[in-house]
């Protein structure tokens, strides 16, 4: 339990940031899921459209330290590679 005023304020601040980060993480995961579902269906056009939304979401999440930047880059790279394989 926080005793000092600054510690109490910090816990309030952390609680607010946690809610915001959860919402951003959920949005990011949802956009990635849409890409994966389009890939699974074999619909290249839908996958490309979903990827246009997912890539900025991933990079913003990395920029805001919700996920690590290498993690975001790896996800983008793997999804792009899977979409490219659909063209063949």
N, CA, C and O atoms as CSV, one atom per row, in Angstrom:
chain,resi,resn,atom,element,x,y,z
A,1,UNK,N,N,0.852,-1.189,0.000
A,1,UNK,CA,C,0.000,0.000,0.000
A,1,UNK,C,C,0.885,1.234,0.000
A,1,UNK,O,O,1.861,1.316,0.745
A,2,UNK,N,N,0.530,2.190,-0.845
A,2,UNK,CA,C,1.308,3.414,-0.962
A,2,UNK,C,C,1.096,4.298,0.267
A,2,UNK,O,O,-0.026,4.477,0.739
A,3,UNK,N,N,2.194,4.840,0.766
A,3,UNK,CA,C,2.110,5.707,1.941
A,3,UNK,C,C,2.253,7.176,1.596
A,3,UNK,O,O,1.484,8.007,2.081
A,4,UNK,N,N,3.226,7.502,0.766
A,4,UNK,CA,C,3.472,8.914,0.467
A,4,UNK,C,C,2.498,9.408,-0.598
A,4,UNK,O,O,1.898,8.626,-1.335
A,5,UNK,N,N,2.364,10.725,-0.652
A,5,UNK,CA,C,1.454,11.330,-1.630
A,5,UNK,C,C,1.904,11.011,-3.047
A,5,UNK,O,O,1.081,10.710,-3.912
A,6,UNK,N,N,3.204,11.075,-3.286
A,6,UNK,CA,C,3.711,10.823,-4.636
A,6,UNK,C,C,3.489,9.366,-5.039
A,6,UNK,O,O,3.211,9.077,-6.202
A,7,UNK,N,N,3.612,8.452,-4.082
A,7,UNK,CA,C,3.372,7.035,-4.378
A,7,UNK,C,C,1.908,6.787,-4.678
A,7,UNK,O,O,1.578,5.980,-5.547
A,8,UNK,N,N,1.017,7.482,-3.957
A,8,UNK,CA,C,-0.419,7.348,-4.208
A,8,UNK,C,C,-0.766,7.868,-5.606
A,8,UNK,O,O,-1.555,7.265,-6.334
A,9,UNK,N,N,-0.162,8.989,-5.957
A,9,UNK,CA,C,-0.394,9.559,-7.279
A,9,UNK,C,C,0.139,8.609,-8.352
A,9,UNK,O,O,-0.499,8.423,-9.389
A,10,UNK,N,N,1.290,8.016,-8.109
A,10,UNK,CA,C,1.892,7.089,-9.077
A,10,UNK,C,C,0.987,5.890,-9.327
A,10,UNK,O,O,0.855,5.433,-10.463
A,11,UNK,N,N,0.362,5.379,-8.262
A,11,UNK,CA,C,-0.534,4.236,-8.443
A,11,UNK,C,C,-1.768,4.617,-9.255
A,11,UNK,O,O,-2.256,3.820,-10.056
A,12,UNK,N,N,-2.275,5.833,-9.052
A,12,UNK,CA,C,-3.411,6.304,-9.849
A,12,UNK,C,C,-3.009,6.428,-11.318
A,12,UNK,O,O,-3.748,6.033,-12.219
A,13,UNK,N,N,-1.834,6.980,-11.530
A,13,UNK,CA,C,-1.322,7.194,-12.883
A,13,UNK,C,C,-1.121,5.859,-13.601
A,13,UNK,O,O,-1.482,5.706,-14.768
A,14,UNK,N,N,-0.543,4.902,-12.889
A,14,UNK,CA,C,-0.300,3.569,-13.451
A,14,UNK,C,C,-1.621,2.904,-13.832
A,14,UNK,O,O,-1.714,2.257,-14.875
A,15,UNK,N,N,-2.632,3.059,-12.998
A,15,UNK,CA,C,-3.940,2.463,-13.279
A,15,UNK,C,C,-4.545,3.050,-14.556
A,15,UNK,O,O,-5.126,2.324,-15.363
A,16,UNK,N,N,-4.404,4.367,-14.736
A,16,UNK,CA,C,-4.921,5.012,-15.950
A,16,UNK,C,C,-4.179,4.508,-17.191
A,16,UNK,O,O,-4.797,4.179,-18.203
A,17,UNK,N,N,-2.835,4.451,-17.099
A,17,UNK,CA,C,-2.028,4.013,-18.246
A,17,UNK,C,C,-2.306,2.553,-18.584
A,17,UNK,O,O,-2.287,2.176,-19.756
A,18,UNK,N,N,-2.562,1.732,-17.573
A,18,UNK,CA,C,-2.835,0.317,-17.798
A,18,UNK,C,C,-4.088,0.148,-18.644
A,18,UNK,O,O,-4.109,-0.671,-19.563
A,19,UNK,N,N,-5.130,0.911,-18.344
A,19,UNK,CA,C,-6.367,0.839,-19.123
A,19,UNK,C,C,-6.127,1.233,-20.582
A,19,UNK,O,O,-6.615,0.577,-21.502
A,20,UNK,N,N,-5.375,2.304,-20.775
A,20,UNK,CA,C,-5.086,2.776,-22.129
A,20,UNK,C,C,-4.277,1.732,-22.889
A,20,UNK,O,O,-4.571,1.429,-24.045
A,21,UNK,N,N,-3.249,1.180,-22.229
A,21,UNK,CA,C,-2.400,0.189,-22.881
A,21,UNK,C,C,-3.166,-1.085,-23.213
A,21,UNK,O,O,-2.933,-1.694,-24.257
A,22,UNK,N,N,-4.085,-1.496,-22.328
A,22,UNK,CA,C,-4.895,-2.688,-22.597
A,22,UNK,C,C,-5.737,-2.476,-23.843
A,22,UNK,O,O,-5.852,-3.363,-24.689
A,23,UNK,N,N,-6.319,-1.298,-23.945
A,23,UNK,CA,C,-7.156,-0.992,-25.099
A,23,UNK,C,C,-6.336,-1.002,-26.384
A,23,UNK,O,O,-6.781,-1.542,-27.397
A,24,UNK,N,N,-5.152,-0.414,-26.354
A,24,UNK,CA,C,-4.288,-0.393,-27.542
A,24,UNK,C,C,-3.811,-1.791,-27.905
A,24,UNK,O,O,-3.725,-2.132,-29.084
A,25,UNK,N,N,-3.501,-2.601,-26.902
A,25,UNK,CA,C,-3.050,-3.971,-27.151
A,25,UNK,C,C,-4.177,-4.787,-27.789
A,25,UNK,O,O,-3.942,-5.569,-28.709
A,26,UNK,N,N,-5.402,-4.596,-27.291
A,26,UNK,CA,C,-6.555,-5.301,-27.841
A,26,UNK,C,C,-6.784,-4.914,-29.296
A,26,UNK,O,O,-7.049,-5.773,-30.137
A,27,UNK,N,N,-6.683,-3.628,-29.590
A,27,UNK,CA,C,-6.867,-3.140,-30.958
A,27,UNK,C,C,-5.806,-3.735,-31.878
A,27,UNK,O,O,-6.112,-4.158,-32.992
A,28,UNK,N,N,-4.557,-3.766,-31.410
A,28,UNK,CA,C,-3.459,-4.306,-32.203
A,28,UNK,C,C,-3.682,-5.789,-32.492
A,28,UNK,O,O,-3.526,-6.240,-33.627
A,29,UNK,N,N,-4.048,-6.539,-31.457
A,29,UNK,CA,C,-4.256,-7.978,-31.622
A,29,UNK,C,C,-5.410,-8.262,-32.574
A,29,UNK,O,O,-5.353,-9.202,-33.366
A,30,UNK,N,N,-6.451,-7.451,-32.493
A,30,UNK,CA,C,-7.595,-7.624,-33.377
A,30,UNK,C,C,-7.231,-7.404,-34.833
A,30,UNK,O,O,-7.671,-8.152,-35.706
A,31,UNK,N,N,-6.428,-6.378,-35.101
A,31,UNK,CA,C,-6.045,-6.106,-36.485
A,31,UNK,C,C,-5.136,-7.209,-37.027
A,31,UNK,O,O,-5.237,-7.576,-38.198
A,32,UNK,N,N,-4.254,-7.735,-36.185
A,32,UNK,CA,C,-3.394,-8.850,-36.600
A,32,UNK,C,C,-4.254,-10.090,-36.862
A,32,UNK,O,O,-4.011,-10.826,-37.819
A,33,UNK,N,N,-5.243,-10.314,-36.025
A,33,UNK,CA,C,-6.137,-11.466,-36.193
A,33,UNK,C,C,-6.878,-11.384,-37.521
A,33,UNK,O,O,-7.070,-12.401,-38.187
A,34,UNK,N,N,-7.296,-10.177,-37.915
A,34,UNK,CA,C,-7.992,-10.010,-39.192
A,34,UNK,C,C,-7.102,-10.410,-40.368
A,34,UNK,O,O,-7.566,-11.035,-41.322
A,35,UNK,N,N,-5.828,-10.047,-40.295
A,35,UNK,CA,C,-4.881,-10.421,-41.354
A,35,UNK,C,C,-4.732,-11.935,-41.392
A,35,UNK,O,O,-4.781,-12.544,-42.461
A,36,UNK,N,N,-4.551,-12.540,-40.221
A,36,UNK,CA,C,-4.349,-13.987,-40.156
A,36,UNK,C,C,-5.562,-14.745,-40.670
A,36,UNK,O,O,-5.415,-15.771,-41.333
A,37,UNK,N,N,-6.754,-14.254,-40.375
A,37,UNK,CA,C,-7.972,-14.907,-40.858
A,37,UNK,C,C,-8.076,-14.811,-42.378
A,37,UNK,O,O,-8.470,-15.777,-43.031
A,38,UNK,N,N,-7.727,-13.655,-42.947
A,38,UNK,CA,C,-7.765,-13.485,-44.401
A,38,UNK,C,C,-6.744,-14.409,-45.067
A,38,UNK,O,O,-7.014,-14.975,-46.126
A,39,UNK,N,N,-5.573,-14.559,-44.446
A,39,UNK,CA,C,-4.542,-15.453,-44.982
A,39,UNK,C,C,-5.044,-16.894,-44.939
A,39,UNK,O,O,-4.864,-17.654,-45.890
A,40,UNK,N,N,-5.673,-17.256,-43.829
A,40,UNK,CA,C,-6.177,-18.627,-43.667
A,40,UNK,C,C,-7.233,-18.956,-44.721
A,40,UNK,O,O,-7.300,-20.081,-45.218
A,41,UNK,N,N,-8.067,-17.947,-45.060
A,41,UNK,CA,C,-9.094,-18.143,-46.091
A,41,UNK,C,C,-8.482,-18.173,-47.488
A,41,UNK,O,O,-9.105,-18.661,-48.431
A,42,UNK,N,N,-7.269,-17.655,-47.621
A,42,UNK,CA,C,-6.614,-17.605,-48.924
A,42,UNK,C,C,-7.009,-16.391,-49.736
A,42,UNK,O,O,-6.778,-16.354,-50.945
A,43,UNK,N,N,-7.600,-15.396,-49.094
A,43,UNK,CA,C,-8.053,-14.181,-49.773
A,43,UNK,C,C,-6.947,-13.126,-49.711
A,43,UNK,O,O,-6.785,-12.434,-48.706
A,44,UNK,N,N,-6.188,-13.018,-50.808
A,44,UNK,CA,C,-5.030,-12.121,-50.820
A,44,UNK,C,C,-5.441,-10.652,-50.740
A,44,UNK,O,O,-4.802,-9.868,-50.038
A,45,UNK,N,N,-6.500,-10.276,-51.451
A,45,UNK,CA,C,-6.952,-8.878,-51.459
A,45,UNK,C,C,-7.389,-8.442,-50.055
A,45,UNK,O,O,-7.041,-7.353,-49.597
A,46,UNK,N,N,-8.142,-9.291,-49.391
A,46,UNK,CA,C,-8.597,-8.966,-48.030
A,46,UNK,C,C,-7.409,-8.912,-47.064
A,46,UNK,O,O,-7.370,-8.084,-46.154
A,47,UNK,N,N,-6.448,-9.805,-47.280
A,47,UNK,CA,C,-5.259,-9.827,-46.420
A,47,UNK,C,C,-4.457,-8.538,-46.585
A,47,UNK,O,O,-3.964,-7.983,-45.603
A,48,UNK,N,N,-4.325,-8.062,-47.821
A,48,UNK,CA,C,-3.593,-6.814,-48.065
A,48,UNK,C,C,-4.304,-5.623,-47.425
A,48,UNK,O,O,-3.661,-4.747,-46.847
A,49,UNK,N,N,-5.622,-5.597,-47.529
A,49,UNK,CA,C,-6.395,-4.512,-46.905
A,49,UNK,C,C,-6.247,-4.542,-45.387
A,49,UNK,O,O,-6.062,-3.501,-44.757
A,50,UNK,N,N,-6.329,-5.726,-44.806
A,50,UNK,CA,C,-6.195,-5.860,-43.354
A,50,UNK,C,C,-4.780,-5.496,-42.916
A,50,UNK,O,O,-4.578,-4.944,-41.834
A,51,UNK,N,N,-3.810,-5.808,-43.761
A,51,UNK,CA,C,-2.412,-5.517,-43.428
A,51,UNK,C,C,-2.161,-4.009,-43.404
A,51,UNK,O,O,-1.344,-3.523,-42.622
A,52,UNK,N,N,-2.869,-3.270,-44.266
A,52,UNK,CA,C,-2.738,-1.808,-44.281
A,52,UNK,C,C,-3.149,-1.205,-42.937
A,52,UNK,O,O,-2.645,-0.157,-42.533
A,53,UNK,N,N,-4.071,-1.883,-42.254
A,53,UNK,CA,C,-4.510,-1.411,-40.931
A,53,UNK,C,C,-3.612,-1.961,-39.826
A,53,UNK,O,O,-3.335,-1.277,-38.840
A,54,UNK,N,N,-3.162,-3.199,-40.000
A,54,UNK,CA,C,-2.412,-3.870,-38.935
A,54,UNK,C,C,-0.992,-3.326,-38.766
A,54,UNK,O,O,-0.505,-3.199,-37.643
A,55,UNK,N,N,-0.337,-3.010,-39.870
A,55,UNK,CA,C,1.061,-2.561,-39.767
A,55,UNK,C,C,1.211,-1.281,-38.939
A,55,UNK,O,O,2.060,-1.240,-38.049
A,56,UNK,N,N,0.411,-0.226,-39.203
A,56,UNK,CA,C,0.517,0.968,-38.351
A,56,UNK,C,C,0.171,0.690,-36.893
A,56,UNK,O,O,0.781,1.255,-35.985
A,57,UNK,N,N,-0.816,-0.187,-36.672
A,57,UNK,CA,C,-1.180,-0.533,-35.293
A,57,UNK,C,C,-0.005,-1.182,-34.570
A,57,UNK,O,O,0.280,-0.856,-33.418
A,58,UNK,N,N,0.670,-2.097,-35.248
A,58,UNK,CA,C,1.822,-2.774,-34.645
A,58,UNK,C,C,2.944,-1.785,-34.356
A,58,UNK,O,O,3.527,-1.806,-33.272
A,59,UNK,N,N,3.243,-0.932,-35.307
A,59,UNK,CA,C,4.352,0.008,-35.128
A,59,UNK,C,C,4.048,1.046,-34.054
A,59,UNK,O,O,4.946,1.464,-33.323
A,60,UNK,N,N,2.790,1.464,-33.955
A,60,UNK,CA,C,2.426,2.399,-32.886
A,60,UNK,C,C,2.532,1.732,-31.526
A,60,UNK,O,O,2.963,2.353,-30.554
A,61,UNK,N,N,2.138,0.463,-31.458
A,61,UNK,CA,C,2.253,-0.274,-30.202
A,61,UNK,C,C,3.721,-0.379,-29.796
A,61,UNK,O,O,4.051,-0.278,-28.614
A,62,UNK,N,N,4.591,-0.579,-30.765
A,62,UNK,CA,C,6.027,-0.665,-30.473
A,62,UNK,C,C,6.551,0.700,-30.016
A,62,UNK,O,O,7.354,0.792,-29.087
A,63,UNK,N,N,6.089,1.738,-30.675
A,63,UNK,CA,C,6.535,3.088,-30.340
A,63,UNK,C,C,6.113,3.475,-28.933
A,63,UNK,O,O,6.812,4.221,-28.247
A,64,UNK,N,N,4.964,2.962,-28.511
A,64,UNK,CA,C,4.446,3.298,-27.184
A,64,UNK,C,C,4.812,2.259,-26.134
A,64,UNK,O,O,4.247,2.245,-25.040
A,65,UNK,N,N,5.758,1.393,-26.472
A,65,UNK,CA,C,6.292,0.380,-25.548
A,65,UNK,C,C,5.249,-0.606,-25.040
A,65,UNK,O,O,5.353,-1.102,-23.918
A,66,UNK,N,N,4.246,-0.889,-25.863
A,66,UNK,CA,C,3.277,-1.913,-25.508
A,66,UNK,C,C,3.858,-3.278,-25.863
A,66,UNK,O,O,3.693,-4.253,-25.130
A,67,UNK,N,N,4.547,-3.324,-27.016
A,67,UNK,CA,C,5.341,-4.501,-27.373
A,67,UNK,C,C,6.723,-4.001,-27.788
A,67,UNK,O,O,6.904,-2.813,-28.052
A,68,UNK,N,N,7.681,-4.900,-27.842
A,68,UNK,CA,C,9.045,-4.525,-28.221
A,68,UNK,C,C,9.104,-4.249,-29.716
A,68,UNK,O,O,8.377,-4.873,-30.489
A,69,UNK,N,N,9.958,-3.323,-30.132
A,69,UNK,CA,C,10.021,-2.934,-31.547
A,69,UNK,C,C,10.429,-4.097,-32.436
A,69,UNK,O,O,9.954,-4.205,-33.566
A,70,UNK,N,N,11.305,-4.972,-31.940
A,70,UNK,CA,C,11.701,-6.133,-32.744
A,70,UNK,C,C,10.540,-7.104,-32.901
A,70,UNK,O,O,10.393,-7.741,-33.944
A,71,UNK,N,N,9.718,-7.214,-31.868
A,71,UNK,CA,C,8.538,-8.064,-31.929
A,71,UNK,C,C,7.590,-7.550,-33.014
A,71,UNK,O,O,7.077,-8.335,-33.812
A,72,UNK,N,N,7.362,-6.254,-33.045
A,72,UNK,CA,C,6.478,-5.656,-34.045
A,72,UNK,C,C,7.031,-5.873,-35.447
A,72,UNK,O,O,6.293,-6.253,-36.357
A,73,UNK,N,N,8.314,-5.637,-35.624
A,73,UNK,CA,C,8.941,-5.814,-36.930
A,73,UNK,C,C,8.854,-7.266,-37.386
A,73,UNK,O,O,8.595,-7.549,-38.556
A,74,UNK,N,N,9.072,-8.169,-36.455
A,74,UNK,CA,C,9.013,-9.601,-36.781
A,74,UNK,C,C,7.600,-9.998,-37.220
A,74,UNK,O,O,7.430,-10.742,-38.186
A,75,UNK,N,N,6.588,-9.496,-36.502
A,75,UNK,CA,C,5.201,-9.810,-36.865
A,75,UNK,C,C,4.864,-9.277,-38.254
A,75,UNK,O,O,4.260,-9.979,-39.064
A,76,UNK,N,N,5.257,-8.031,-38.525
A,76,UNK,CA,C,4.986,-7.421,-39.830
A,76,UNK,C,C,5.669,-8.236,-40.927
A,76,UNK,O,O,5.068,-8.529,-41.961
A,77,UNK,N,N,6.917,-8.595,-40.693
A,77,UNK,CA,C,7.683,-9.341,-41.684
A,77,UNK,C,C,7.048,-10.693,-41.975
A,77,UNK,O,O,6.904,-11.084,-43.133
A,78,UNK,N,N,6.674,-11.397,-40.932
A,78,UNK,CA,C,6.091,-12.736,-41.119
A,78,UNK,C,C,4.739,-12.671,-41.820
A,78,UNK,O,O,4.447,-13.492,-42.690
A,79,UNK,N,N,3.916,-11.695,-41.441
A,79,UNK,CA,C,2.612,-11.565,-42.088
A,79,UNK,C,C,2.770,-11.194,-43.563
A,79,UNK,O,O,2.063,-11.725,-44.420
A,80,UNK,N,N,3.700,-10.279,-43.857
A,80,UNK,CA,C,3.948,-9.871,-45.232
A,80,UNK,C,C,4.420,-11.059,-46.067
A,80,UNK,O,O,4.000,-11.231,-47.212
A,81,UNK,N,N,5.290,-11.870,-45.488
A,81,UNK,CA,C,5.801,-13.060,-46.178
A,81,UNK,C,C,4.664,-14.041,-46.466
A,81,UNK,O,O,4.608,-14.622,-47.550
A,82,UNK,N,N,3.766,-14.226,-45.512
A,82,UNK,CA,C,2.638,-15.135,-45.721
A,82,UNK,C,C,1.696,-14.619,-46.806
A,82,UNK,O,O,1.156,-15.402,-47.588
A,83,UNK,N,N,1.500,-13.299,-46.853
A,83,UNK,CA,C,0.647,-12.711,-47.895
A,83,UNK,C,C,1.306,-12.893,-49.255
A,83,UNK,O,O,0.628,-13.190,-50.239
A,84,UNK,N,N,2.618,-12.719,-49.316
A,84,UNK,CA,C,3.350,-12.896,-50.569
A,84,UNK,C,C,3.236,-14.327,-51.074
A,84,UNK,O,O,3.166,-14.553,-52.282
A,85,UNK,N,N,3.217,-15.289,-50.167
A,85,UNK,CA,C,3.092,-16.690,-50.548
A,85,UNK,C,C,1.728,-16.988,-51.169
A,85,UNK,O,O,1.591,-17.928,-51.952
A,86,UNK,N,N,0.710,-16.177,-50.815
A,86,UNK,CA,C,-0.630,-16.369,-51.384
A,86,UNK,C,C,-0.644,-16.081,-52.877
A,86,UNK,O,O,-1.452,-16.653,-53.608
A,87,UNK,N,N,0.236,-15.204,-53.340
A,87,UNK,CA,C,0.269,-14.804,-54.748
A,87,UNK,C,C,0.747,-15.945,-55.638
A,87,UNK,O,O,0.415,-15.993,-56.822
A,88,UNK,N,N,1.523,-16.861,-55.072
A,88,UNK,CA,C,2.094,-17.951,-55.880
A,88,UNK,C,C,1.096,-19.026,-56.191
A,88,UNK,O,O,1.431,-20.003,-56.861
